[in-house]
Amino acid sequence: MRNQKNLPGLRVISFVLGLLGWYLVTEYTAIMLPGPQAVLQKFMAVAQSGVLFTDIAASLRRVLTGFLLGTALAIPIGFVMGWYGVARGLIDPWIQFFRMIPPLAIIPLAIITLGIDEAPKIFVIFLAAFLSSVVATYQGVIGVDRTLINAARVLGAGDRVIFGRVVVPASLPFILVGCRIGLGSAWATLVAAELIAAQSGLGFRMQQAQLFYDMPTIFVSLIAIGVLGLLMDRVVQWAETRLTSWQERI
């Protein structure tokens, strides 16, 4: 295993270099973007007014609801598809079909069928998370080493024991990677989801700022989405490390 003790220091250096590059681009080029100082001032203003935290709470509620519902449904369906050939034949064509349709393209249909309340926003995020997670789970099940399954059968294990003691643990790394991808998809879909008659949220605030060419507010919302997504990804990554401690890592 490679030495990972230097990773925190490298991340700090990367962050500092990113801020420096941002400052140099905004100060010494003709690109019309707000610098770090202007964005920090806007951040302090919207944080003190409470608007930022209201938007964060609204966006977090939508993302978490859609993501949790999507993964909760995707994992059992992925297991069923991977374990039963008949289910795979019946379900897989539809999964692949909807994967080719961007979740954003579902927005008009979601508005017509679900109205303009929270339901269509959450549904679009749910769909993005579901499609990412179900494929990862399915691939994890069909990718289980057949030697492990055959060895368990030789030892007298039945299908239920094999599924619970062999297939599920072996598929867990794929499931958690699918959760990370699904979480990214949920955040990526958020801004478009909040086009649907939202009155709060980070995506909504960005769209309002666009109308008034308020670039610092757009940057504040972008950074907030990035930081929140990064923190949630780190939580899933931590869970992955704990739950798959048996897996060899580079």
C-alpha positions in Angstrom: 0.0 0.0 0.0 1.3 3.4 -0.9 2.0 5.9 1.9 -1.0 8.2 2.3 0.3 10.3 5.2 1.1 13.2 2.8 -2.5 13.4 1.5 -3.8 16.1 3.9 -0.9 18.4 3.2 -1.3 17.9 -0.5 -4.9 18.8 -0.3 -4.1 22.0 1.6 -1.6 22.9 -1.0 -4.1 22.2 -3.8 -6.7 24.4 -2.1 -4.2 27.3 -1.7 -3.0 27.0 -5.3 -6.7 27.0 -6.4 -7.4 30.2 -4.6 -4.2 31.8 -5.9 -5.0 30.8 -9.4 -8.5 32.3 -9.0 -7.1 35.6 -7.7 -4.6 35.9 -10.5 -7.2 35.2 -13.2 -9.6 37.8 -11.8 -7.0 40.4 -11.1 -4.7 40.2 -14.1 -6.8 39.0 -17.0 -9.8 40.5 -18.9 -12.1 37.7 -17.7 -15.1 39.3 -16.0 -15.4 37.2 -12.8 -15.6 38.2 -9.2 -12.4 37.6 -7.1 -12.2 35.7 -3.8 -12.6 38.9 -1.8 -15.8 40.0 -3.5 -17.3 36.5 -3.1 -16.3 36.4 0.6 -18.0 39.7 1.2 -21.1 38.5 -0.5 -21.0 35.3 1.5 -20.8 37.2 4.8 -23.7 39.4 3.7 -26.1 36.5 2.7 -25.0 34.5 5.8 -25.7 37.3 8.2 -29.1 37.9 6.6 -30.0 34.2 7.0 -30.8 33.8 3.3 -27.9 31.4 2.7 -28.8 29.0 5.4 -32.5 29.0 4.3 -31.3 28.1 0.8 -28.9 25.4 2.1 -31.7 23.8 4.2 -34.1 23.8 1.2 -31.6 22.3 -1.2 -30.3 19.7 1.4 -33.8 18.6 2.1 -34.5 18.0 -1.6 -31.2 16.3 -2.4 -31.3 14.0 0.7 -34.9 13.0 0.1 -34.4 12.3 -3.6 -31.0 10.5 -3.0 -32.2 8.4 -0.1 -35.4 7.3 -1.9 -33.5 6.6 -5.1 -30.8 4.5 -3.5 -33.3 2.7 -1.2 -35.2 1.5 -4.3 -32.1 1.0 -6.5 -30.3 -1.4 -4.2 -33.0 -4.1 -3.9 -33.8 -3.8 -7.6 -30.1 -4.1 -8.5 -29.9 -7.3 -6.4 -33.0 -8.8 -8.0 -31.7 -8.0 -11.5 -28.3 -9.5 -10.7 -29.5 -12.7 -8.9 -32.5 -13.6 -11.1 -32.0 -13.9 -14.8 -35.8 -13.5 -15.5 -35.9 -10.3 -13.6 -32.8 -9.1 -15.4 -34.4 -9.7 -18.8 -37.6 -7.9 -17.8 -36.1 -4.9 -16.0 -32.8 -4.2 -17.7 -34.1 -2.9 -21.0 -36.2 -0.3 -19.2 -33.3 0.7 -16.9 -31.0 1.2 -20.0 -33.8 3.0 -21.8 -34.3 5.6 -19.1 -30.5 5.9 -18.6 -30.3 7.3 -22.1 -32.9 10.0 -21.2 -31.4 12.9 -19.2 -33.3 13.4 -15.9 -33.6 17.1 -16.9 -35.7 16.1 -19.9 -38.2 14.6 -17.5 -38.9 18.1 -16.0 -41.8 19.1 -18.3 -43.5 15.7 -17.8 -42.9 15.9 -14.0 -44.5 19.4 -13.9 -47.6 18.2 -15.8 -48.1 15.0 -13.8 -46.9 16.1 -10.3 -47.7 19.8 -10.3 -45.2 22.6 -9.2 -44.8 21.7 -5.5 -41.9 19.8 -4.0 -42.9 16.4 -5.6 -41.5 17.1 -9.1 -38.2 18.6 -7.8 -37.6 15.5 -5.6 -38.7 13.1 -8.3 -36.1 14.5 -10.8 -33.4 14.2 -8.2 -34.7 10.7 -7.2 -34.5 9.5 -10.8 -30.9 10.7 -11.2 -29.7 9.0 -8.1 -31.7 5.8 -8.8 -30.4 5.2 -12.3 -26.8 5.6 -11.1 -27.1 3.3 -8.1 -29.1 0.6 -9.7 -26.6 -0.1 -12.4 -23.7 -0.1 -9.9 -25.5 -2.6 -7.7 -26.5 -4.8 -10.6 -22.9 -4.8 -11.8 -21.7 -5.7 -8.4 -23.9 -8.8 -8.1 -23.1 -10.2 -11.6 -19.4 -9.5 -11.0 -19.1 -11.7 -7.9 -16.4 -14.3 -8.3 -18.0 -17.5 -9.3 -15.3 -19.4 -7.4 -16.6 -18.0 -4.1 -20.2 -19.1 -5.0 -19.1 -22.6 -6.0 -17.0 -23.0 -2.9 -20.0 -22.0 -0.7 -22.2 -24.6 -2.6 -19.5 -27.3 -2.1 -19.6 -26.5 1.7 -23.4 -27.1 1.7 -24.6 -23.5 1.6 -28.0 -22.8 0.1 -29.1 -19.9 -2.0 -30.1 -17.8 1.0 -26.8 -18.2 2.8 -24.8 -17.6 -0.4 -26.7 -14.5 -1.1 -26.4 -13.1 2.4 -22.8 -14.2 3.2 -21.2 -14.1 -0.2 -23.0 -12.0 -2.8 -24.0 -9.1 -0.5 -20.5 -8.5 1.0 -18.8 -8.9 -2.4 -21.2 -6.4 -4.0 -20.9 -3.9 -1.2 -18.0 -1.9 -2.7 -19.9 -1.5 -6.0 -23.0 -0.4 -4.1 -21.1 2.3 -2.2 -19.5 3.5 -5.4 -23.0 3.7 -6.9 -24.1 5.7 -3.9 -21.3 8.2 -4.4 -22.1 8.5 -8.1 -25.8 8.8 -7.3 -25.1 11.5 -4.8 -23.1 13.4 -7.4 -26.0 13.0 -9.9 -28.4 14.3 -7.3 -26.4 17.5 -6.7 -25.9 17.9 -10.4 -29.6 17.8 -11.0 -30.5 20.1 -8.2 -30.2 23.4 -10.0 -32.4 22.3 -12.9 -34.9 20.7 -10.4 -35.2 24.1 -8.6 -36.3 25.6 -11.9 -39.7 24.2 -11.0 -41.4 27.1 -9.2 -39.0 27.1 -6.3 -39.0 30.0 -3.8 -35.7 29.0 -2.1 -32.7 26.8 -2.6 -29.1 27.3 -3.9 -30.2 26.6 -7.5 -33.1 29.0 -7.2 -30.8 31.7 -5.8 -28.4 31.2 -8.7 -31.1 31.6 -11.3 -32.4 34.8 -9.6 -28.8 36.2 -9.5 -28.4 35.5 -13.2 -31.3 37.9 -14.0 -29.5 40.7 -12.2 -25.9 39.7 -13.3 -25.1 39.2 -9.7 -21.9 37.1 -10.2 -20.8 37.0 -6.5 -24.1 35.5 -5.5 -23.8 32.9 -8.2 -20.3 32.0 -7.0 -21.5 31.8 -3.4 -24.2 29.3 -4.4 -21.8 27.3 -6.6 -19.2 27.1 -3.8 -21.9 26.1 -1.3 -23.1 23.3 -3.6 -19.5 22.1 -4.1 -18.7 22.1 -0.4 -21.9 20.4 0.7 -21.5 17.7 -2.0 -17.9 17.2 -1.0 -18.7 16.8 2.6 -21.5 14.3 1.9 -19.2 12.4 -0.5 -16.6 12.2 2.3 -19.2 10.7 4.6 -20.1 8.0 2.1 -16.4 7.4 1.5 -15.8 7.0 5.3 -18.7 4.5 5.4 -17.1 2.7 2.5 -13.8 2.4 4.3 -15.4 1.1 7.4 -17.8 -1.4 5.7 -15.2 -2.8 3.3 -12.1 -2.8 5.5 -11.4 -6.3 4.2 -10.8 -5.0 0.7 -7.2 -4.3 -0.4 -6.5 -0.7 -1.4 -3.6 1.0 -3.1 
